[in-house]
Amino acid sequence: MQDQRGSAAGEHGRTAYPASLWRSLAMVPRSFATYLCASLVDGLGTGVARLALPWLMFDVTHSAFVLGLVASAQLASVWISPLLGVIVDRVDRRRILLLSAVCRAGAWAAIAYVAGGSATGRPSVVAVIVALAFVQQGFGALNTQARAVVRAMLTPVAARVGINTAWFTVVNVTWYLSPALGGLLIGRSGAVAALWVTALSSAVMIVPTLLLPAVPPGMRRQQRASVVADLAGGWSALRREPILLWLTGYSSLYNGVWQAVMAISVALYRADLHLGAVQVGVLMLVAGAVTTSTGTLIPWLRRHVTARGVLTWSLLLEAVGAATLGAAGEWPVAAAGIALTDTPSTAYLVLTSLVVQERIPREIYGRVNAIRSTLSSGANALWAFAAGTLSAALGVRGSIDCMAAVALAAAVVFPRTPLALLKWPAADTE
């Protein structure tokens, strides 16, 4: 594994460029390309629940605090990611993907069943839904860790930029298209019906998962130590790459601010802007068109925008976008705020993935990436809870403005850290 700091003469002076998107898809197993395309269905269904679940909870509680609590319960699942990373390194990844698909579908079905009862608003029922949301997201976290390893294992080095761009473009498409579908479903059939659609979409992933090639565990049985020893080894490997620790800290703040805003945004749409489900879906769709379009430009951005530029503009646009959303009086301004907040997300995610894939050995990728993911997103639950708590004291807009101020302060501090020297990894070397 070559150190990126010595991998080329300059960040934009390389003569070798990564494969195009379409060529990259041809370089991976056909079943994996099919799985990537099928994940559109899964992502759309999960995105429908992203609107349907808080919509339902706000209907029965009318509380931004409860929205923050539900989001916090879902996000808290990342705290068990290090353990999940050890599992991913010890078990065939295809089996893990299959297990997580089945269990996620079951958890969403249970949420839809409980939410369809006549006593949804009772504290005990709310608690059950919160617990099921945690379970669902726990299997989702396991799925995410396994997918990351499968993507790293089945992608040739020359195809990394193309496959990572395709992967996160799918994420963006589903993220922004799904609320529009969710809005239509909620408007026509109600939030509970939308949750049943989510359960079905998770079950759909079972078939393409079965078609994937086996991806054996990174450790032979005789090499395995205790879980604690495996985690300690993963942490040691991460510490040997200080730039990854800095990038992890950056991700923690960037993800936290974004998640805090998203956790209470439904309360802004409904209580302040008085938008219906269909209108919220259209708002997200309009905002997402800009983000998704920008994501397709990653190969070009990689050649013309430095890694420092990507990280700096990600924070600045997040701050400006959150402030715009907090000041929105009509849905077009709110859409502009969301678009500004999310526009750099694909470039930032691709950059992060490439750095991690270059620096973490494949045989321990699962647990190291899981530890990094936990550190990157582990505080998201606290950010969401804080946003809900602040909204109770300062109002939803005041809470969002606080998050914008945090992102702006981070953008000022960032150039003083070692991340200012980060380079885009080479696409033609291990």
Buried (B, 14 or more C-beta within 10 A) or exposed (E): EEEBEEBBEEBEEBEEEBBBBEEBBEBBEEBBBBBBEBBBBBBBBBBBBBBBBBBBBBBBBEBBBBBBBBBBBBBBBBBBBBBBBBBBBBBBBBBBBBBBBBBBBBBBBBBBBBBBEEEBBEEEBBEBBBBBBBBBBBBBBBBBBBBBBBBBBBBEBBBBBBBBBBBBBBBBBBBBBBBBBBBBBBBEEBBBBBBBBBBBBBBBBEEBBEBBEEBEBBBEEEEBEEBEEBBEBBBEBBEEBEBBBBBBBBBBBBBBBBBBBBBBBBBBBBBBBEBEBBBBBBBBBBBBBBBBEBBBBBBEBBEEBBBBEBBBBBBBBBBBBBBBBBBBEEBEEBBBBBBBBBBBBBBBBBBBBBBBBBBBEEEBBBBBBBBBBBBBBBBBBBBBBBBBBBBEEEBBBEBBBBBBEBBBEBBEEBEEBEBBEBBBBBBBBE
